[in-house]
Amino acid sequence: MNAGFVAFLFAYEKGDGAVLMTNGQNTKALGLEIIHALAKQHGWTELPTDSTFSNPWVIALVFACIILVTYLLFRVIRHRKRWNEQPVTLYL
C-alpha cells in the first residue's frame, strides 16, 4: 500500500466509467466531486457517496451500543473478580 495517493474506480457493465488517481491523502472529497461532475455530464445514475454514517441518529446509536457493550463487559469482569475472591468453604 502506497500512502502517497488515493485511487477511485467507477464503472458500469456496458463499459462506461472513470478512473481517478490523486497524489494526496486528503483528496477524497475532491475525487468524489470530480466523479459526480463526470456522472452528471454523462448521465450516470448510480454514484459513490461520501455519506457513510452521516446520519446523526446512526452515529448516536453506534456510540450507545459501544457504551452499553463496554458497561456490560466491565460488569461481567467485576462479577468474576468478586466470585474468585470469595473464600471457599467446605462442609464435611
C-alpha positions in Angstrom: 0.0 0.0 0.0 1.4 3.3 -1.0 0.3 6.2 1.3 1.1 8.8 -1.4 -2.0 8.6 -3.5 -5.7 7.8 -3.5 -7.4 6.0 -6.4 -11.0 5.9 -7.5 -12.6 3.4 -9.9 -16.2 3.8 -11.0 -17.5 1.6 -13.9 -20.7 0.3 -15.4 -21.1 -3.1 -17.1 -21.6 -1.6 -20.5 -18.1 -0.1 -20.4 -18.6 3.5 -19.3 -16.6 4.6 -16.3 -13.8 6.6 -14.9 -10.5 6.0 -13.0 -9.1 8.9 -11.0 -5.8 8.9 -9.1 -4.7 11.8 -6.8 -1.4 12.3 -5.2 -2.6 13.2 -1.7 -4.2 11.5 1.3 -6.8 14.2 1.9 -8.3 14.3 -1.6 -11.3 12.0 -1.2 -13.8 14.9 -1.3 -12.2 16.4 -4.4 -12.1 13.0 -6.1 -15.8 12.4 -5.4 -16.6 15.9 -6.7 -14.9 15.1 -10.0 -16.6 11.8 -10.3 -20.0 13.5 -9.6 -19.2 16.1 -12.3 -18.4 13.4 -14.8 -21.5 11.4 -13.9 -23.7 14.5 -14.4 -22.1 15.2 -17.8 -22.5 11.5 -19.0 -25.9 10.8 -17.3 -24.7 8.1 -14.9 -27.3 7.5 -12.2 -25.5 5.4 -9.5 -22.8 7.3 -7.9 -20.4 6.8 -4.9 -21.3 8.9 -1.9 -19.3 10.3 1.0 -22.3 10.0 3.4 -21.3 6.8 5.2 -22.7 7.1 8.7 -23.6 10.7 8.1 -27.0 10.5 9.8 -26.5 11.7 13.4 -29.0 9.2 14.7 -27.0 6.3 13.3 -23.8 7.7 14.9 -25.6 8.1 18.3 -26.9 4.6 18.1 -23.5 3.2 17.3 -21.9 5.0 20.2 -24.8 4.0 22.5 -24.2 0.3 21.6 -20.5 0.6 22.2 -21.1 2.2 25.6 -23.6 -0.5 26.5 -21.3 -3.3 25.5 -18.4 -1.8 27.4 -20.5 -1.3 30.5 -21.7 -4.9 30.4 -18.2 -6.2 29.8 -16.9 -4.4 32.9 -19.8 -5.7 34.9 -19.0 -9.3 33.9 -15.3 -8.8 34.7 -16.1 -7.2 38.1 -18.6 -10.0 38.9 -16.0 -12.7 38.0 -13.3 -10.9 40.2 -15.7 -11.0 43.2 -16.6 -14.6 42.5 -12.9 -15.6 42.5 -12.2 -13.6 45.7 -14.8 -15.3 47.8 -13.5 -17.8 50.3 -14.3 -21.4 49.6 -16.0 -23.2 52.4 -16.1 -26.9 52.5 -18.7 -28.7 54.5 -17.7 -32.1 55.8 
